[in-house]
Amino acid sequence: MSGAAFDYLRAGDVGQALAAGARPGAAYLAGGTDLMPLWKARAEAPGLVVDISRLPLAGIGVGDEGVLRLGALARLSDVAADPAVAGRWPLAVEAIRASASGQVRNMGTVGGVLMQRTRCAYFRNDALACNKRAPGSGCGARAGENRGHAIFGASAACCATHPSDLAVALVALDAEIEAAGRGGTRRIAAGELHRLPEATPEADTVLELGELITAVEVPPCPGTRSTYLKVRDRASFEFAVVSVAAVLRVQDGRIAHARLVAGGVAPKPWRLAPSEAALLGKAPTEDAFAEAAALAVEGAEPLAHNGFKIELLSRAVRRALQTVGAPA
Ligand code: SF4
């Protein structure tokens, strides 16, 4: 099976990429690990493919302020192998290593993994109804097979989950996304990049037509401990049923900083803000972790086949907190 014919342009610089990417029906191609399978499945049919893979956006470095800067075209395997990233932002490395396969990580890029589209089977089969792929056609998953779908943030139009592991970790690390458009460059908090479906599920992110992620910046996180806990149906090359990124800093026996973000449960990385707030100022005890785990699932709205995610998420939060909150 293959998709429809398209025009192809290899961008020589960012300006040329942005000009071409702003044309209706254009799609950026970096590692191609998501776009090409989608094209083959006819879930995406770009009229113009703008190849950005040779743009000079693959750098990995730490700046004077101790901020990690990942070029959008940095390969996931290169990020995971970088000693500075491994030493200072191990959560990012853990999330990358939990993603996909070694081969995919060798091709996949930082920008691409943030832009990857949902794994909803209805989205990836053009014979089935899907508002995200074909607006107005209906949501096959809502009354159909929805075991892997959202328990938070869904709408009547779409209940798909976002699939990126790294995106979940980057929200927990308070990262920022740098995006270039024809009007200039802007910065977006990682937690604000992806949007909820509401009535327009065809748009996954807040990026405007032609806008291109150029880099991700991650602030230093001294004194923290972190973990990425991913629960999946098989041990590798599998997306999260539920995942949790946890970052904790304990100072003088009290929790001074907490970030908890869940994956596999919402159309975007799902910040567990009430759990974070409940942890602050408390000693890292089992009682505190249990309270945070209970708060994590308040307000969940399961579908017919994914109610098990509520208990799974609660337990995953508690397990992640036990990992980062255990005595050093
Ligand atoms: Fe499409 Fe979203 Fe419904 Fe899946 S959940 S079928 S992606 S509209």
Residues whose N, C-alpha, C, O or C-beta is under 5 A from the ligand:
A	BS01	SF4	C120 Y122 F123 A129 C130 N131 K132 G138 C139 G140 A141 A157 C158 C159 A160
